[in-house]
Amino acid sequence: MAVWNGSLWALGNGLASTTLVIYLARELYAERLGLGIGLILAAPHIAGLLRLGAPAMINRLGDRKRFCRASFLLSALVLLAMPWVCAPGRLPSPGWSLATLILLWCLYHLLQYLATVALWSWLADAAPQRIRGRFFGWRERWMVAGTATAALSAGLFVWGVRATQPGLPAWIPYAVMTGLGAIFMLAALAPLALMPPCAPPPSVPRGVTFRSIIKPFGDARFLRLLAFGCWFSFFNGVTQSAQNYYPMQVLGVSLFLLLTLKTGMRLGQWTVSPRLGALADRFGNRPVMIVCQLMVAAGLLFFAAATRSHHWAWLIGAWVLWIAYAGLNVCLPNLMLKLSPHESNTSYVAAFFAVTGLCYAGSTIVGGVLLDSGQTWTVLPGGVAMHFFTYLFLFGWATRSLGALLLLLIVEPATKHGNAS
């Protein structure tokens, strides 16, 4: 049931992807699109800081299952309403439409983030630690399959509608796909209803206390993982606005082509996710993450090459290397749960995602402001002139690569084969 839930939710997420919402935002014709993209990427993570209170909310409602289902239900309803509330001409100005879009996108993600805190804790009890990497890899495979199928379908739909209905307002196909995505997310609630609730961890605090909130921040082993998470999130975020803006606005890449590249990446992830989960169970999560982190970082070198040639084909190399995100998607939550005490794992999950999300949010806003600042050239020491986008993508490659050094500092508990990191 957990795999079915993930697959249906991924179908909805692929139809209502961040990329599609960014293209929808472009059709609003509001000023300062770069900042708008940055806020679309960042605002949900800022609100995500409220995840720190999720453990107390879960207790007040009574159990993780009810809290998880209620939060996912509300998030899907917000997503369903979003494109129609923000449609061009419905609010006083394009600026108001963009601001409302960002606000509802933020609320949708906040509700989803709260649900995910309960879900990760729930899945930790459902899957024994000795096979958890394989389970997460298996679930990730079908989530990737759902996202890839839906994203490609969304791109084909938008392309087909715009080609055959040239007089139709450009925002409508994006809105239809977003609404359909919300419907699939509502359908994903059915498997959750059939999943056994599992016994909740004992000794969870009944209210929000300062001690319960800061407990994860006093755990030295967890703090090393959190340091990596913050570094990874911050330097991922700095380039996110540029990664979305440059193909769309400079290279003229269509939504269909961009989603096709992402689909190819996800098909690769579909293939490798279970294998990476098995490797994590056998040798530990950290070695897998180090290799994957270096590969993910190198993807930005292809974006840098595309800025020199102004040819979109260079981007293919980036999406091929980003197949390695599968290792991080499987191993990072697995390692987080491995380093979290069973009786308070909801607090650890909430703390990790809240703090790393805040780092990502701040950096994406900085990246969005940089895009709108009008900078075209950057002069490096020695008088070497470099295009702004080239500099930014090379900077992203270097800083993301350094994140692998932080992984070396993490102490991972021994695996079932006796290996320790």
C-alpha positions in Angstrom: 0.0 0.0 0.0 2.9 2.4 0.6 4.2 1.7 -2.9 0.7 2.3 -4.4 0.4 5.5 -2.4 3.7 6.7 -3.6 3.0 5.8 -7.2 -0.4 7.6 -7.3 1.0 10.6 -5.5 3.9 10.7 -7.9 1.5 10.7 -10.9 -0.2 13.8 -9.4 3.2 15.4 -8.6 4.4 14.9 -12.2 1.2 16.5 -13.6 1.4 19.4 -11.3 5.2 19.8 -11.2 7.2 22.8 -10.2 8.3 23.2 -13.8 4.7 23.4 -15.0 3.8 25.9 -12.3 6.8 28.1 -13.4 5.5 28.0 -17.0 2.1 28.9 -15.7 3.6 31.8 -13.7 5.2 33.1 -17.0 1.7 33.3 -18.6 0.6 35.8 -15.9 3.0 38.4 -17.4 4.0 39.8 -14.1 7.2 41.8 -13.6 10.3 40.4 -12.0 9.9 36.8 -13.2 13.3 35.9 -11.9 12.3 36.8 -8.3 8.9 35.1 -8.9 10.6 31.8 -9.9 12.8 32.1 -6.8 9.8 32.6 -4.6 7.9 29.7 -6.2 10.9 27.5 -5.3 11.6 29.1 -1.9 8.3 30.1 -0.2 7.2 26.5 0.5 10.4 25.8 2.3 10.2 28.9 4.4 6.7 27.9 5.6 8.1 24.4 6.0 9.9 25.6 9.2 6.5 25.0 10.8 7.3 21.3 10.5 9.0 21.6 13.9 5.6 21.6 15.5 4.4 18.5 13.5 5.1 15.9 16.3 2.9 17.8 18.7 0.1 18.2 16.1 0.3 14.5 15.4 -0.2 13.7 19.1 -3.1 16.1 19.4 -5.0 14.4 16.5 -4.3 11.0 18.0 -2.2 9.1 15.5 0.1 9.4 12.5 -2.3 7.8 10.1 -5.1 10.3 10.6 -2.8 13.3 10.6 -1.1 12.1 7.4 -4.3 11.5 5.5 -5.9 14.8 6.7 -2.9 16.9 5.7 -2.5 15.2 2.3 -6.3 15.7 1.7 -6.1 19.5 2.5 -3.0 19.9 0.3 -4.7 18.3 -2.7 -7.7 20.6 -2.3 -5.5 23.7 -2.2 -3.7 22.5 -5.4 -7.1 21.9 -7.1 -8.2 25.5 -6.5 -4.9 27.2 -7.2 -4.8 27.7 -11.0 -8.5 28.8 -11.2 -8.1 31.4 -8.4 -4.9 32.8 -10.0 -6.2 32.8 -13.6 -5.2 35.9 -15.6 -7.8 38.7 -15.2 -9.4 37.2 -12.1 -7.5 39.4 -9.7 -6.8 43.1 -9.9 -3.3 42.8 -11.6 -0.7 40.3 -12.8 1.3 41.1 -9.7 -1.6 40.1 -7.5 -2.1 36.9 -9.5 1.6 35.9 -9.2 1.5 36.7 -5.4 -1.6 34.6 -4.9 -0.1 31.8 -6.9 3.0 31.8 -4.7 0.9 32.0 -1.5 -1.3 29.0 -2.5 1.7 27.0 -3.8 3.3 27.7 -0.4 0.2 26.5 1.6 -0.1 23.4 -0.6 3.5 22.4 0.2 3.3 23.2 3.9 0.4 20.8 4.3 2.2 18.2 2.3 5.4 18.7 4.4 3.4 18.2 7.6 1.9 15.0 6.2 5.4 13.7 5.1 6.8 14.0 8.7 4.1 11.6 9.8 4.6 9.4 6.7 8.4 8.9 7.2 7.9 8.0 10.8 5.1 5.6 9.8 7.3 4.0 7.1 10.2 3.6 9.5 7.9 1.3 11.6 6.5 -0.5 8.6 10.0 -1.5 7.2 12.6 -3.2 9.5 16.0 -1.5 9.3 17.8 -4.5 7.8 15.8 -4.2 4.6 14.7 -0.5 4.7 17.2 0.6 2.0 15.7 -2.0 -0.4 12.2 -1.0 0.5 12.9 2.7 0.0 14.6 1.9 -3.3 11.6 -0.1 -4.4 9.2 2.6 -3.4 11.4 5.2 -5.1 11.4 3.2 -8.3 7.6 3.3 -8.6 7.4 7.0 -7.5 9.9 7.8 -10.2 7.9 5.8 -12.8 4.7 7.7 -11.8 6.4 11.1 -12.0 8.1 10.4 -15.3 4.9 9.1 -16.9 2.8 12.0 -15.7 5.4 14.7 -16.5 5.8 13.5 -20.1 2.0 13.3 -20.5 1.7 16.8 -19.2 4.2 18.1 -21.7 2.5 16.3 -24.6 -0.9 17.6 -23.5 0.3 21.2 -23.3 2.1 21.0 -26.6 -0.9 19.3 -28.3 -3.4 21.8 -27.0 -1.3 24.8 -28.0 -0.6 23.4 -31.4 -4.3 22.5 -32.2 -6.1 25.3 -30.3 -4.0 28.5 -31.0 -6.8 30.8 -29.9 -7.1 29.2 -26.5 -5.7 31.2 -23.6 -2.2 29.9 -22.9 -2.7 29.3 -19.2 -5.6 26.9 -19.6 -3.6 23.7 -20.4 -1.3 24.3 -17.5 -4.3 24.8 -15.2 -6.0 21.6 -16.5 -2.8 19.5 -15.8 -2.5 21.0 -12.3 -6.1 20.1 -11.5 -5.7 16.6 -12.8 -2.6 16.3 -10.7 -4.6 17.2 -7.6 -7.2 14.5 -8.5 -4.4 11.8 -8.5 -3.2 13.1 -5.2 -6.7 12.6 -3.8 -6.7 9.1 -5.2 -3.4 8.4 -3.4 -5.3 8.7 -0.1 -7.0 5.3 -0.7 -3.9 3.2 -0.2 -3.1 5.1 2.9 -6.5 4.2 4.3 -5.6 0.5 3.8 -2.2 0.7 5.4 -1.9 -0.7 8.9 -1.3 2.2 11.3 1.6 0.6 13.2 2.1 1.2 16.9 3.2 4.8 17.5 6.6 5.3 19.1 6.3 5.5 22.9 7.2 8.5 25.0 6.3 11.1 22.4 5.8 14.5 24.2 2.1 15.6 24.4 2.8 19.2 23.8 5.3 21.5 22.1 8.1 22.1 24.5 11.4 23.8 24.0 13.3 20.7 25.0 11.4 18.5 22.4 12.1 21.0 19.6 15.8 21.3 20.3 16.5 17.7 21.2 17.8 16.8 17.6 20.2 19.8 17.7 22.0 18.3 20.7 22.7 15.0 19.0 26.3 15.2 17.6 25.9 12.3 15.0 22.6 13.9 13.7 24.2 17.3 13.5 26.8 16.1 11.1 24.1 14.8 8.8 22.2 18.1 9.2 25.4 20.0 8.3 25.6 18.1 5.0 21.8 18.6 4.4 22.2 22.4 4.9 25.2 22.6 2.6 23.5 20.5 0.0 20.3 22.5 0.2 21.9 25.9 0.2 24.2 25.4 -2.8 21.5 23.5 -4.7 19.2 26.5 -4.2 21.6 29.2 -5.4 21.4 27.9 -9.0 17.8 26.7 -9.1 16.3 29.9 -10.5 19.0 30.0 -13.2 18.5 26.3 -14.0 14.8 27.0 -14.7 15.3 30.4 -16.2 18.2 29.7 -18.6 16.6 26.9 -20.6 13.2 28.5 -20.7 14.1 32.2 -21.5 17.5 32.1 -23.1 17.6 28.7 -24.9 13.9 28.7 -25.7 13.4 25.1 -24.5 9.7 24.2 -24.6 8.0 22.6 -21.6 7.6 19.4 -23.6 11.3 19.2 -24.3 12.3 20.0 -20.7 9.9 17.4 -19.3 11.3 14.9 -21.8 14.8 15.4 -20.4 13.4 15.0 -16.9 11.6 11.8 -18.0 14.8 10.3 -19.3 16.5 11.1 -16.0 13.6 9.4 -14.1 13.7 6.3 -16.3 17.3 6.0 -15.3 16.4 6.4 -11.6 13.7 3.8 -12.0 16.4 1.3 -13.1 18.9 2.0 -10.4 16.9 2.9 -7.3 16.4 -0.6 -5.9 20.0 -1.5 -6.6 21.2 1.6 -4.8 18.9 0.7 -1.9 20.4 -2.8 -1.7 24.0 -1.4 -1.8 23.0 0.9 1.1 21.8 -2.1 3.1 25.0 -4.0 2.5 27.7 -1.3 2.7 26.0 1.6 4.3 24.3 4.8 3.0 27.3 7.1 3.2 29.5 5.5 0.5 26.6 5.5 -2.0 25.8 9.1 -1.2 29.4 10.3 -1.7 29.5 8.9 -5.2 26.1 10.2 -6.1 26.8 13.6 -4.7 29.9 14.0 -6.9 27.9 12.9 -10.0 25.0 15.3 -9.2 27.5 18.2 -8.8 29.1 17.5 -12.2 25.8 17.9 -14.0 26.2 21.7 -13.7 29.3 21.5 -15.9 27.0 20.7 -18.8 24.9 23.8 -18.1 28.1 25.8 -18.1 29.0 24.3 -21.5 25.5 25.3 -22.8 26.1 28.9 -21.9 29.1 29.0 -24.1 27.6 27.3 -27.1 23.9 28.4 -26.5 22.9 24.9 -27.6 20.3 23.0 -25.5 21.8 19.6 -26.4 24.5 20.1 -23.7 21.7 19.9 -21.1 21.3 16.2 -21.9 24.5 15.4 -20.1 23.2 17.1 -17.0 20.0 15.1 -16.9 22.0 11.9 -17.4 24.3 12.6 -14.4 21.3 13.6 -12.4 20.1 10.0 -12.5 22.4 9.9 -9.4 19.8 11.9 -7.4 18.2 8.4 -6.9 21.0 7.5 -4.5 20.4 10.6 -2.4 16.6 10.2 -2.5 16.9 6.7 -1.2 19.9 7.0 1.2 19.4 10.4 2.8 16.0 9.6 4.5 17.3 6.1 5.3 20.4 7.5 7.0 18.3 10.2 8.7 16.0 7.5 10.2 19.0 5.4 11.1 20.5 8.2 13.2 17.1 9.0 14.8 16.0 7.5 18.1 12.8 5.4 17.5 10.9 7.0 20.3 11.3 10.5 18.9 11.9 10.1 15.2 9.1 12.5 14.2 11.1 15.3 15.9 14.3 14.4 14.0 12.5 14.2 10.7 10.8 17.5 11.3 14.0 19.2 12.4 16.0 17.9 9.4 13.5 18.9 6.7 12.6 22.2 8.4 16.2 23.5 8.7 17.4 22.2 5.3 14.3 23.6 3.7 15.0 27.0 5.2 18.5 26.9 3.8 17.2 26.0 0.3 14.6 28.7 0.5 17.0 31.5 1.4 19.4 30.5 -1.4 16.8 30.3 -4.1 15.6 33.8 -3.2 19.2 35.0 -3.5 19.4 33.2 -6.9 16.2 34.8 -8.1 17.3 38.3 -7.1 20.6 37.8 -8.9 18.7 36.9 -12.1 16.7 40.2 -11.9 19.7 42.3 -11.0 20.7 42.6 -14.7 24.2 41.2 -14.2 25.6 40.0 -17.5 29.4 39.6 -17.0 31.5 38.7 -14.0 35.3 39.4 -14.0 37.4 36.9 -12.2 40.9 37.6 -10.7 43.4 38.0 -13.5 41.0 39.9 -15.7 39.3 36.8 -17.1 35.8 37.7 -18.3 33.0 35.1 -17.9 29.3 35.1 -18.7 27.2 35.4 -15.6 25.4 32.1 -16.1 28.7 30.3 -16.8 30.2 31.6 -13.5 27.1 30.7 -11.6 27.0 27.1 -12.9 30.7 26.6 -12.3 30.3 28.0 -8.8 27.4 25.5 -8.2 29.5 22.6 -9.4 32.4 23.5 -7.1 30.3 24.0 -4.0 28.1 20.9 -4.5 31.2 18.8 -4.9 32.6 20.0 -1.6 29.5 18.6 0.0 31.0 15.2 -0.4 33.7 16.1 2.2 31.0 16.7 4.8 29.7 13.2 4.2 33.1 11.9 5.2 32.5 13.3 8.7 29.2 11.4 9.3 29.4 8.4 11.6 27.0 5.8 10.3 25.9 2.9 12.6 27.1 -0.6 11.5 25.1 -2.3 8.8 23.9 -5.9 9.1 27.1 -7.1 7.5 29.2 -5.4 10.2 30.5 -2.5 8.1 30.5 0.9 9.8 31.1 4.3 8.2 
